[in-house]
Structure formats: structure tokens, C-alpha cells
Amino acid sequence: MYGDHLDDKFFESQKAISGREKIWQELDINKPRKKPYKTYWLFLLGSGIALLLTGYLYSKYSSSQTENEKLEIRYAGLLEQYNTLSESYDKLNNQIATTKINKETVTDMQPQPSIEREVVIEYVDKIINRTDTVFIGVEPKIVYEDRVIRDTVYLDRIVEIQAEVITASTKEPENKVKRRGEELIFHLENRTKDSGGQE
Amino acid sequence: MREKELIKKCLEKDKAGQKALFDLKYRLIYKIAYRYLNDHQEAEDVVLQAFNNIFLHLEKFEPKEVGSFNNWITKITINQAYKNLRSKNLIDYVGSASDLDHVQVEDNVPFESKWTEQINEIIKSMPVGYKTIFLMNAVECYSHQTISELLGISRNTSKSQMLKARKYIHARLKVTNNG
């Protein structure tokens, strides 16, 4: 067959043997993993990561920009609202001030109610039987009259208080009043004198 | 049997098995490569590439019958040799074959053993286009269909190239014998 002239002599020659060994050594299965492949993959990986990072940063930047724009629009809205509210606040303050002034004027114009307190002692005749002496006692009833004067309307209010308290406060002369129990008894003499001879 | 065991060892990435298979098939592959290229350096390149492909795709090989492994590695080697030739633009199927038009190819010419050496020399001197088709058809016994599939050419191209190769050999043989 054609080509078969490459006989055993050829394949056993030193040149052919060394050529064969060279081919065997150069086969991919006998070569260690090439570093460039590793570097290539590392480079690809690095590029991929860089690309992803760039994309992420860009998207974040653009989103933050959009967010900033939104915030600016919101800020402008709030500012406008604030201005409107502060105008309203000023108006209300003015109105309050005006109202206060008006109120004070009205209050000044109104007559102030005055309360006068008078102490009136009314004397009530009372017959007290005591063994063989007849006493005509007079029971004092102290009546306070508060007069509230407002324009032309007078309101009378009667306040009853305990006699002894009044006694202390009114400082009646002691010689005219004698205390007996809870009653105040006037001597007939004095009473007669005061009332013009009534027995 | 030994071949099967070696293939198995190669599939297991056994270094000794790979070396044994390499040694076993080296001569066959080298001869095929040299047959197509006529150059030891080129043949060595093709052998290297062919063995790389064989070891790389060994798991795809499906043993069907005796000798199928040899057929498989022969195809790989021819393919590699053809790629090598084509990369160097050495293949020209059109060729300057006008001088062969007048040559009459006679069938059933008895082969004489004394022509062997002459035919080998004639094949060596043959243009690459003819030679590739001639070797594949006449030596490897590939059909024109297989050749067309392997080389990516039409079946008619393969046939016409074969005819030209035969005419070339006839013409050279006549010249040699007449001279």
C-alpha cells in the first residue's frame, strides 16, 4: 500500500524515535494545565465582577438621583404648605390680638358689680319664764344683707351666722349682753331703756 | 482484546494505558499522515493533532466490529491531514488538468507488481487535490459519498477528481514505460 514504504527501519531510526517521544510529550494529556487558562478565567471573572459592580453603582446612583428629585419636589410642596400655614397663623394671631383688645374695651365699658355688706341686728321679743321672775328676752338675729348692685337691679341675699361669732366680731359692749346657754339675754332695764320703756 | 483493554484504561485516564495505545497506533497514524502530506515535519504535526483528538473524543468511540477503532482513528487522521492541507491552500480541485483530457483510461488493466514503485512515485508527484481523493477512494476505500461528507465537497467533485487522478497515473505510467 502506498505509504507503507515507511518501513520498520524508518520507525526504528533515532530520528523517528525522538520524533515520536517529542509528539508524546507534546500531547495535551501530558501537559500540565496551562496557566494562561487560569489567568484568562480569573480575568473574565474579574471583568464580570467589575461590570456587575459598575452596574450596581450606576443603578444605585441613578436611583438615588431619582429619590433626590422626589425629595426636592416634596420639599418644595412642604415649603409652600409651610408658607400658607404661617400666613394663616399670622392672620389668626392678628385676629386674636384684635379680639383681646375688643374684649378689654367691652369689659372696661361694663359697670363693675359691687358687693356691700352691712350688718343689721334685728331684735325679736321673747318671753322667758324663770321661776318667779318674768324675763322678757330679746333674741338677737343678726342678718347680713349682701347687696349686689348692678345697674338698677338689686339682689338681696340673707346669710345667717352664729351669734357668738358675730358677737366677737362686732365687739358689742359686754355690759349689755349676758350669755346664758346659747341664748343672749338682755336685762330688762337695758332693753327698756333702749326700746323706750317696754316691759 | 489488547486494544479494548487499552481503550478502557485510556478512558480511566490511566497514563500507562495511554502510552501503550499511543505506541500501538503511532505507526499507522504516521503512515496515513505522511501518505497525504509527503513531509515528515507536516506528518508529525498531523500525528500530534490526531492523537490529541483521539484522546479527547475517545469516549465517543463506539466499538461496532473488529477494526472499527482503526477505521475511526484513520478518519480522524485523514480529517486532520485534510485540514492541514486546506489551511495551506494546497488543495485545488479545478487544477490544470487540460493535458489529461486526451488520456483514455482503460479498465481491467492487469496490475503488475513492477509498477508499485513507479505508482508510489507518481502518487507523490500528483497534485494535492487529485491525490487526496485518490488516496481516500483507492487506498482507504471510502465511497464518493463518504469522501464528499468528510471533505465537504460534492459527490461529483469527488468523482471527477478521482477520474483525473486515474488519468494522471495512466499518463505517467505510459510515459515511464514507453520511455
Interface residues (C-beta under 8 A of the other chain):
Chain A: M1 Y2 G3 D4 H5 L6 F11 G19 R20 K22 I23 W24 E26 L27 D28 I29
Chain B: Q18 K19 F22 Y26 R27 Y30 K31 I32 Y34 R35 H40 E44 V47 L48 F51 N52 F55 L56 I119 N120 I123 L135 V139
